[in-house]
Protein backbone atom coordinates (compact mmCIF):
# COMPACT_ATOMS: atom_id res chain seq x y z
CA UNK A 1 0.00 0.00 0.00
CA UNK A 2 2.86 2.40 0.76
CA UNK A 3 4.24 1.86 -2.74
CA UNK A 4 0.94 2.15 -4.62
CA UNK A 5 2.01 5.34 -6.43
CA UNK A 6 5.10 3.69 -7.88
CA UNK A 7 5.11 4.49 -11.59
CA UNK A 8 6.10 0.89 -12.33
CA UNK A 9 2.79 -0.45 -10.95
CA UNK A 10 0.57 -1.88 -13.65
CA UNK A 11 -3.06 -0.60 -13.62
CA UNK A 12 -4.22 -4.08 -12.58
CA UNK A 13 -1.79 -4.23 -9.65
CA UNK A 14 -2.65 -0.68 -8.56
CA UNK A 15 -6.36 -1.53 -8.57
CA UNK A 16 -5.77 -4.72 -6.56
CA UNK A 17 -3.73 -2.83 -3.95
CA UNK A 18 -6.33 -0.05 -3.83
CA UNK A 19 -9.11 -2.56 -3.16
CA UNK A 20 -7.04 -4.07 -0.36
CA UNK A 21 -6.63 -0.57 1.10
CA UNK A 22 -10.39 -0.06 0.89
CA UNK A 23 -11.03 -3.33 2.72
CA UNK A 24 -8.48 -2.58 5.45
CA UNK A 25 -9.94 0.88 6.00
CA UNK A 26 -13.28 -0.65 7.00
CA UNK A 27 -11.88 -2.47 10.04
CA UNK A 28 -9.83 -0.76 12.76
CA UNK A 29 -8.15 -4.10 13.57
CA UNK A 30 -6.36 -3.98 10.21
CA UNK A 31 -4.77 -0.59 10.96
CA UNK A 32 -2.24 -1.00 13.82
CA UNK A 33 -1.51 2.73 14.07
CA UNK A 34 -4.98 3.30 15.55
CA UNK A 35 -3.96 1.26 18.60
CA UNK A 36 -0.44 2.65 18.78
CA UNK A 37 0.27 6.15 17.44
CA UNK A 38 -3.38 7.20 17.75
CA UNK A 39 -4.36 5.42 20.96
CA UNK A 40 -4.34 8.52 23.18
CA UNK A 41 -5.93 10.83 20.61
CA UNK A 42 -8.61 8.22 19.88
CA UNK A 43 -9.44 7.95 23.59
CA UNK A 44 -9.62 11.74 24.01
CA UNK A 45 -11.40 12.67 20.78
CA UNK A 46 -13.37 9.60 19.72
CA UNK A 47 -14.15 7.57 22.86
CA UNK A 48 -17.66 6.67 21.68
CA UNK A 49 -16.35 5.46 18.32
CA UNK A 50 -13.64 3.38 20.01
CA UNK A 51 -16.34 1.66 22.05
CA UNK A 52 -18.47 1.02 18.96
CA UNK A 53 -15.54 -0.59 17.15
CA UNK A 54 -14.75 -2.76 20.18
CA UNK A 55 -18.36 -3.94 20.40
CA UNK A 56 -18.40 -4.76 16.68
CA UNK A 57 -15.17 -6.73 17.05
CA UNK A 58 -16.71 -8.73 19.90
CA UNK A 59 -19.45 -9.77 17.48
CA UNK A 60 -16.95 -10.57 14.73
CA UNK A 61 -18.03 -7.60 12.63
CA UNK A 62 -15.95 -5.08 10.71
CA UNK A 63 -16.07 -1.50 11.94
CA UNK A 64 -13.81 1.54 11.75
CA UNK A 65 -15.73 4.43 13.27
CA UNK A 66 -12.65 5.73 15.06
CA UNK A 67 -10.65 6.34 11.87
CA UNK A 68 -13.45 8.36 10.29
CA UNK A 69 -13.94 10.22 13.57
CA UNK A 70 -10.28 11.23 13.65
CA UNK A 71 -10.36 12.25 9.98
CA UNK A 72 -13.22 14.64 10.72
CA UNK A 73 -11.43 16.29 13.64
CA UNK A 74 -9.42 19.45 13.26
CA UNK A 75 -5.77 18.59 12.77
CA UNK A 76 -5.06 21.00 15.60
CA UNK A 77 -6.95 18.66 17.93
CA UNK A 78 -4.74 15.64 17.20
CA UNK A 79 -1.73 15.93 19.47
CA UNK A 80 0.53 13.03 18.44
CA UNK A 81 2.47 14.03 15.27
CA UNK A 82 2.70 10.40 14.12
CA UNK A 83 -1.06 9.99 14.49
CA UNK A 84 -1.67 13.28 12.71
CA UNK A 85 0.52 12.12 9.81
CA UNK A 86 -1.39 8.83 9.50
CA UNK A 87 -4.79 10.54 9.60
CA UNK A 88 -3.65 13.16 7.08
CA UNK A 89 -2.52 10.36 4.80
CA UNK A 90 -5.97 8.77 5.07
CA UNK A 91 -7.72 12.05 4.16
CA UNK A 92 -5.38 12.36 1.18
CA UNK A 93 -6.27 8.82 0.12
CA UNK A 94 -9.97 9.71 0.41
CA UNK A 95 -9.42 12.66 -1.87
CA UNK A 96 -7.63 10.49 -4.39
CA UNK A 97 -10.21 7.69 -4.32
CA UNK A 98 -13.80 8.34 -3.21
CA UNK A 99 -14.25 4.62 -2.59
CA UNK A 100 -12.48 5.28 0.73
CA UNK A 101 -15.28 7.66 1.75
CA UNK A 102 -18.31 5.65 2.97
CA UNK A 103 -20.63 8.67 2.81
CA UNK A 104 -19.78 9.40 -0.82
CA UNK A 105 -20.10 5.75 -1.79
CA UNK A 106 -23.44 5.22 -0.06
CA UNK A 107 -25.02 8.51 -1.15
CA UNK A 108 -23.48 9.08 -4.59
CA UNK A 109 -23.56 5.63 -6.23
CA UNK A 110 -26.41 6.50 -8.60
CA UNK A 111 -24.84 9.87 -9.40
CA UNK A 112 -21.51 8.23 -10.23
CA UNK A 113 -23.25 5.75 -12.49
CA UNK A 114 -25.19 8.51 -14.25
CA UNK A 115 -22.52 11.19 -14.64
CA UNK A 116 -19.17 9.45 -14.24
CA UNK A 117 -19.70 5.86 -15.39
CA UNK A 118 -16.50 5.76 -17.47
CA UNK A 119 -14.34 7.70 -15.01
CA UNK A 120 -11.37 6.09 -13.26
CA UNK A 121 -12.25 6.22 -9.53
CA UNK A 122 -8.63 6.65 -8.45
CA UNK A 123 -6.10 9.51 -8.38
CA UNK A 124 -8.83 12.10 -7.76
CA UNK A 125 -10.58 11.60 -11.12
CA UNK A 126 -13.96 10.54 -9.69
CA UNK A 127 -14.01 13.39 -7.19
CA UNK A 128 -13.17 15.81 -9.99
CA UNK A 129 -15.97 14.38 -12.17
CA UNK A 130 -18.52 14.71 -9.36
CA UNK A 131 -17.41 18.28 -8.69
CA UNK A 132 -17.74 19.17 -12.38
CA UNK A 133 -21.29 17.82 -12.36
CA UNK A 134 -22.07 19.11 -8.88
CA UNK A 135 -25.18 21.09 -9.84
CA UNK A 136 -26.74 17.99 -11.40
CA UNK A 137 -26.11 15.70 -8.43
CA UNK A 138 -28.81 14.63 -6.01
CA UNK A 139 -29.06 16.72 -2.84
CA UNK A 140 -27.78 13.92 -0.61
CA UNK A 141 -24.76 13.41 -2.86
CA UNK A 142 -24.09 17.15 -2.98
CA UNK A 143 -24.01 17.21 0.81
CA UNK A 144 -21.66 14.22 0.97
CA UNK A 145 -19.33 15.82 -1.56
CA UNK A 146 -19.44 19.15 0.28
CA UNK A 147 -18.38 17.53 3.56
CA UNK A 148 -15.70 15.51 1.77
CA UNK A 149 -14.35 18.66 0.14
CA UNK A 150 -14.16 20.42 3.51
CA UNK A 151 -11.93 17.64 4.84
CA UNK A 152 -9.75 17.80 1.74
CA UNK A 153 -9.35 21.56 2.04
CA UNK A 154 -8.41 21.16 5.70
CA UNK A 155 -5.38 19.18 4.52
CA UNK A 156 -4.78 21.37 1.48
CA UNK A 157 -5.27 20.68 -2.22
CA UNK A 158 -1.67 21.60 -3.01
CA UNK A 159 -0.40 19.18 -0.36
CA UNK A 160 -2.41 16.38 -1.95
CA UNK A 161 -0.97 17.12 -5.39
CA UNK A 162 2.54 17.28 -3.96
CA UNK A 163 1.98 14.06 -1.99
CA UNK A 164 1.17 12.18 -5.20
CA UNK A 165 4.13 13.71 -7.03
CA UNK A 166 6.51 12.89 -4.20
CA UNK A 167 5.30 9.28 -3.93
CA UNK A 168 5.46 8.84 -7.71
CA UNK A 169 8.81 10.47 -8.47
CA UNK A 170 10.71 9.50 -5.31
CA UNK A 171 9.23 6.13 -4.33
CA UNK A 172 12.58 4.32 -4.51
CA UNK A 173 14.40 7.01 -2.53
CA UNK A 174 11.66 7.07 0.12
CA UNK A 175 11.91 3.32 0.66
CA UNK A 176 15.74 3.47 0.89
CA UNK A 177 16.37 6.66 2.87
CA UNK A 178 13.10 7.60 4.58
CA UNK A 179 11.40 4.36 5.56
CA UNK A 180 11.18 5.43 9.21
CA UNK A 181 9.04 8.49 8.42
CA UNK A 182 5.87 6.32 8.33
CA UNK A 183 3.96 8.32 5.74
CA UNK A 184 4.69 11.73 7.30
CA UNK A 185 4.70 13.97 4.22
CA UNK A 186 6.73 16.79 5.77
CA UNK A 187 9.13 14.32 7.37
CA UNK A 188 9.71 12.60 4.02
CA UNK A 189 10.31 15.94 2.27
CA UNK A 190 12.88 16.97 4.89
CA UNK A 191 14.50 13.53 4.77
CA UNK A 192 14.91 13.77 0.98
CA UNK A 193 16.25 17.30 1.31
CA UNK A 194 18.96 16.00 3.67
CA UNK A 195 19.80 13.26 1.17
CA UNK A 196 19.99 15.84 -1.63
CA UNK A 197 22.27 18.07 0.42
CA UNK A 198 24.49 15.09 1.26
CA UNK A 199 24.66 14.28 -2.44
CA UNK A 200 25.69 17.84 -3.32
CA UNK A 201 28.66 17.83 -0.91
CA UNK A 202 29.75 14.27 -1.59
CA UNK A 203 33.04 13.86 -3.42
CA UNK A 204 32.78 10.14 -4.11
CA UNK A 205 30.60 10.54 -7.17
CA UNK A 206 27.84 8.41 -5.70
CA UNK A 207 24.21 9.08 -6.57
CA UNK A 208 21.69 9.14 -3.75
CA UNK A 209 18.66 10.51 -5.58
CA UNK A 210 17.66 9.86 -9.17
CA UNK A 211 17.39 12.97 -11.40
CA UNK A 212 13.56 12.96 -11.48
CA UNK A 213 13.41 12.87 -7.69
CA UNK A 214 16.21 15.41 -7.24
CA UNK A 215 14.42 17.91 -9.49
CA UNK A 216 11.16 17.55 -7.59
CA UNK A 217 12.76 17.86 -4.14
CA UNK A 218 14.77 20.89 -5.29
CA UNK A 219 11.62 22.54 -6.68
CA UNK A 220 9.82 22.05 -3.35
CA UNK A 221 12.79 23.51 -1.46
CA UNK A 222 12.62 26.59 -3.70
CA UNK A 223 8.87 26.99 -3.16
CA UNK A 224 9.12 26.58 0.61
CA UNK A 225 11.83 29.21 0.80
N, C-alpha and C positions, 0 to 999 in steps of 0.2 A: 504493500500500500504506500509506503514512503517513497517508492521509486516509480509511482504510476505516471509521472510526467516525463519519464525518460523518453527521449525522442526515438529510441530504438524499439519501443513497445509497438507491437502490431495492434491494429484497431481491435482485433478479437481478444488479445491478451488484456488490453486496457479495459475493455468492457467487462471481462471476467473479474478483474481485480476490483473494478468499480462496484460490481454487484456484490462482491464479498464485503466491501466497505459498507455498502448499504445494509447488508444483513447484520454486520457487527455493530452498526450504529443503533440497532433496535433493541439491543440487550446490554445493559450496563456491565454484565459479567464478562463480556468480551472486550472491554476497554479497561485494562488495569489501571490507567492513570486516574480514573475516577475514585479508586480506592487507595491511591497513593498520593500523587501530587495534589489532587483536588479533594482529599478527604475532609480537611478542615473547612474549606470554603463551601463544600456541599452541605456539611452539617450546619453551618451558620446561615447560608442563603437559601438552601433547598431542603430543609429537614423533612417536610411533608412528602416531597418527591422521593427522597431516600427511603422513607418508610414504605411508600407505594411499590417501589422497585423490589424491596426486600420481601414484601408480602407476595408479589407476583412470582419471585424466585422460589418461595416456599411451595407454591402451587405448580412449579415447573413451567411457568409461563415467561415469555420474553417481555421485557419492559425496560425503558430507558428514559424515564421522566426526568431524572436528575440532569442528564446531559443537556436536554432541551431547556430545562430551567436555567442552568448556568449560561447557556448561549443567549438567553433573553435578558440576563442581568447586565447592568452597566459594567464595562471592563474596569471601572474605577472601584467597583465593589469586590472584585476578585483580588485577594491579597497575594496569594502565592504566584510568583512570576511563571513558574513552570506550568501551573494549572492554567493561568491566563493564556500562555502560549498554545496549549493544547486546545482550549476552548476557541481561541481565535482561529486556529487551524480548522476546526470543525465548521465555524461560520463561513470561512473561505470556501470549504468544500461544498457547503450548502449553496453558496452563490454560483459555484461552478457546475453543480448538478442538482437540480430541483428535486430529484428523487430522494435526496437526503433530508428534505423538508416534508414531514408528514402532513402538515396543514395544506401545503401547495398540492401534494399528491392527492389527498382526499377531496379537496374542494375544487381542483382545477383539471381533473382528468378529462372531462367532457370538453372543456375549452382547449386543452392541448390537442385532443383528437380533431377538433374542428378547425383550429387555426394553425396548429404547428405539427401536423401529423408526420411530415417528412423531415422535421428538424432533429438534429443530433442533440440528445438531452444533456450531454456533457460539455465541459469547458465554457459554460455560461451561455451556450447557444439557445437553450430552451427558455431560460429566464429572459434573454434579450427578445426572443420571439413573442413571449407573453407581454412584455412591456410595450413592444411595438403595436400589439393589438389590444392594448389595455382597455380602451374605450368600448371595445366589442365584447369584453369578457363578462361573465355573469358577476353579479354583485358579490357573491361569496368568494369567488376567485379573486376579484379585485382586492377585497379586504386581505386575503391571504398573501397576495403579492405585495400589497402595501406594507404589511408587517414584516415580510421577508426582506423587503428593500430597506426598511429602517435598520434591521440588524446588519445588513451588508454595509450601509453607510456608516454605522457605528465603528466598523473595522476600517473602512476606507476603500473606495473603488480602486484608487491608484495602488494601494498595498496589495489588493487581490491580483491586479495585473502584474505587478512586480513579483509577487509570490510565484505565479505560474512561470514567468520568464526565468526566474532564478532556479526553480526546480527543473526546468527544461534544459537550460544552457549549462548549468553547473552541477548536474546530478552526480556525475562521477566524483568531482571535487568535494561535494558535500559528504558523500559516503566515505571518502578517504580521510579528509581533514576535519570534518565538522560533525561526525556521527554522534558526539555527546551533546549536541545542542537540542536534540529531541523535538525538532519541528519548530523551534523558536526562530521566527523569521529574522528579527533583528540580530539575534545571536549568530545565526548563520551568515548574515551579511558581514558582521564584524569579523567573524572567523575567516571568511574568504578575503577580507581586506588585509588581515594579518598575513595570510598566505601570499597575497599579491605583493605586499611590502617586503616580505622575506625573499620572494623571487627577484625583486628589483635590486636588492643589495647582495644577492648571492653571486659569487665569482666562479662557481663550479660549473656553470652552464646548464645546470639542471632545470627542468621545467616542472613547476608545481601546478599551474593552472593552464588549461588549454586556451588558445586564442579567443574562442567564442565566449568562454567564461570570463577571461581577463577583461575583455572589452565591456561586458555587462557590469562587472563589479566596479570597474573604473568609472563607468558612466554614472552609477549610483553614488559613488563617492563624490563626484563632481556636483550632482544634484543636491546631495545632503549638505555640502559646503555652501 
